[in-house]
Every structure is written in structure tokens, then in C-alpha cells.
Amino acid sequence: MSVHPAMCPGKGRLVRTAIWKEPVSGARMVRRINIDGDDQGDRTAHGGEHRAVLVDQLDSYRYWERVLGRRDFAFGQFGENLTVEGLADDEVCIGDRFRVGEAELEVTQPRVSCYRVGIRMANPEMPTLLVAHRRPGFYLRVLVEGLVEGGQEIVKIADGAERLTVAEADAALYLPGRSPDVLRRALKIPALSRGWRGASRRCSTRTPDRPR
């Protein structure tokens, strides 16, 4: 998707964003940094090797349709690169590895929701809601580049260390009552992204830095 400007609600300024996604036909090459034909509007906050591919789930679409009372969602609604059946945030673990088409992918961190998803959803509360409802989605690192096409089977090829789910990792940083034990477990996972690792170390402060 092309990067284009959008108005930031309540701030009266334009921001660069590539959060508007739409379905594509045929195979696309999944590369170390992103997918051919796609891009990130702000690679400091949303790109890089550990955040090459963003995943969200069809079940979350159905959930938010009920919670928000909406029926206008289209694939890519949450800015994700892959909209999948299954792979729930409370089941997928940091470090899990998957094969899709020719590509091999590894879960590195939960999505860090920023105001751009609020712009896309026309709901400025959306970043907070994704965390509060424990449905952040997650990022993947590309271990093996390759062609991926819609409709292909997603095959799990390895379990992540510590078996810490995406939802647990997200809650440990952003929800009340965080557990030091959960954060220690997170730091033991080799696949955990550098940004999330640093934020986990700093989480003893009252308001932790957002992992980048």
C-alpha cells in the first residue's frame, strides 16, 4: 500500500500513514523488512526486521463488530498485513514459528497500538481498547523470505520458549497488576524483539516506555 497523509484527530495536523490496507490477488514476496507492494509510514515506530509483518485475526473482526456495533469492516481494517483464521492472541506465543507458502515467520512481540489505528477506525479510543480487550494482534520476523498468497495454509513448525502468549506479554506491560514473573519469562525468550525486551526491563517504572 502507498503511504499517504491522514488527519490526526484532535491535533489538527497531517500524519504519514500506510495503515489503509486492502486485499490483493496473487502471490506477494515476503521480505526481511516488509511485503512487496506494502510499506510502513513510520519505520521508527512500526517497521524494522522484528516488525516486518503484522497479523490480525478474523475472530477479532467478528468480536469488534459485536462490541462496536459495526458492519463496515474490510480486510486490512486494523492495518494488518495478514488477516488469518485462527492464531488467537491468547494461544499464539512469542517465539512460535510458522510456515506460510515459501516463507518462514517468527512471532516477536504484540502489536503496539498507536493513534493511527484510531484514525483508520474513526475511533480515537481504539488503541486503548485493543489492549484492554487483550486483542492486540502481533508482529512477525521473516526468517526465510518467500512468496505468500491468500488462502494458503499456515503451518506451525516450532514452539516459542517459555510458552508466553501474545495476550499475556501485552498485558504484562500495559494492564494493571503486571506480574514481574511474566516479565522475567519474556526476557528469556530469544525471539522477543529488542524494543519489547528493553521495555520489559524498564517496566518497574509506573509508566513504562512504549516498546518500539
N, C-alpha and C positions, 0 to 999 in steps of 0.2 A: 504494500500500500504506500502511496505517496505521503510525505509529511506535509501537513497544511496547517494554517493558523486556525485557532478557535478562541472564542472569548472566554476568559476566566471569570466565573460567576462571582459577583460581589467585589471584584477588584478592578473592573473596567480596563483590562489590558488583554492584548492578544498573546497567546502562547503557541509554540510549535508543538504539534502532536501528531502521532501516527496511530492513535487509538481507534480510528474508524477503520474497521476491517470488513471484508465481505468474502463470501465463498469463491473459490477458484476451481476450475476444472483441470484435469490432467495432473501429472506429477510435477513436483517442485523440488529443487535441490536444497536440502537442509545443510547449512554450513556452520562453521565454528561460532560465528557471530550472529547470524540471522538466517532467514529463509529467503531464497531468491524471489524478488518481487515485493519484499516487505522491508521494513526499516523501523528504527526507533527514533522518535522525535527528540529524545534527550538521552543519549547513551550514557551520560554520567549517572543518571538515576535508574535507567531501565534497560541498559544494554550490557554488553560485555560477554565474555566467554561463559560465565556462570548463569547468565540470564538470556541465553540465546533464543529459547523457545518458551512461550507462556501457554499453559494448559488450563482450560476450564471444562466443566462437565455439563452434559445435557440435564442431569438431575438437578444441578444448581439453577439452570434456566427455569425448570418447572417449579422449583422451590420459590424463586424470586417472583415468578409470575403470580403465585398464590399470595405471597407476603405483600407485594407491592400492588396487587390488583391490576396487573398489566397484561396485555396480549399482543404487544407490538415488537417483541424481540426477534432479532435476526441473527444468524450465525456470525460470530465475531462481536457480539453485543458488548462483551466485557473486555474487549481489546486483546483477546487471546489469539494465538496463532493456530492452536489445535483445539477444536471442540470435540470432546470424546464421550463415548458411552462407557460408564464405569469410572475407575480410577478416582474414587471419592477421596476427599481431603482427610477424612478420618480413617482411611485404610492405607493409602499410599504413604510410604516412609521416605524420609530423607536418605538418599543413597541408593534407593531402588533403581535398577537399570531395566530398560525396555528396548526392544527392537521393533521398529515400525518401518516397513518397506526395507530399504537398504541401510537405513540409519540406526545407530545405537545411541541411546539417550540416557542421562542420569539425572535424578531429582536432586537439586542443590539447595533449594530454600522455598518457603512460601512466597507468594506474591506480596509485595509491599504496595498497598493501595494508596495512591495519591489522588489529588484533586482532579486529575484528568479523567478518571473513571466516573467521577461525578459529573463532569462536562458531558461525557458520552451518554450517560444515563439520564441526563437532565434532572439530577437529584444530588445536590451537594453533600448529602449525608451518606452517600453510597460507600465511600472509603471506610467510614466507621462501621457501617452495617456489615460489610464483608468480614471484618474482624470479629465483631460482636456475635455474629451468627455462625462463626467458625467455618466459613466457606471462602477462603482467600484465593484458591487456585494455587498453582505452583510453577516454578521455573525448572527448565531442563538445561543441562550442559550437553553438547554434542560430542560424544566420544568417537563416533565414526560417521563421517559425512556420507550422505546418500540421498537418493530420490525417495520421496514420500508422496503418497496420493490418498485422497479421501476414500474412505471405505476399507482401507487395509486393516488387518488385524494388528493389535498391539500385544506383543508377547513379552512377558516378564522373563528376564534372563538372570537376574541376581537380586538378592535382598540387601538392603542397606544395613550397615552396622547399627546396633542399639535399638532397631525397630521403633524409631521415634516418628510418629505420623506428622504429616504436614500440619494438621489442625493442632496437634499438641505443641509443635515447635512455635507456631504463630501465637497461640495462647500464652506460652511461657514468657514472651516478650511484651505482649500488648494487652492482656487481660488481667484484672485484679487477681491477687492471690497466687502470683507466679511461684513456681517451685524451683529452688536452687538445684535440686537433684535433676530435674528435667533439663535445666540449662547445662549442667555438667555432662549429662548424657549427650547433649547436642554437640558439645565441644570435642567429643570423642569420635565424631563421625567424619572420616576423611573427606567425604563429598561435600560437606557443608561449605557454602560459599564464604569467601573472605569477609564480605561485608556483614553477613549474618554472624560469623564467628566473632568479629570484633564487637558487634552489638551485644552478643551474649556475654562477653567478658565484662562489658560496661554496665550490665543490667542492674547492678546493685544500686545505681542512682535512681532517684524517684521517677525521672522521665528519661528513659534510655534513648540514645540516638537511633534514628530510623536506619536500618541496615541498607546499604547501597551496593 
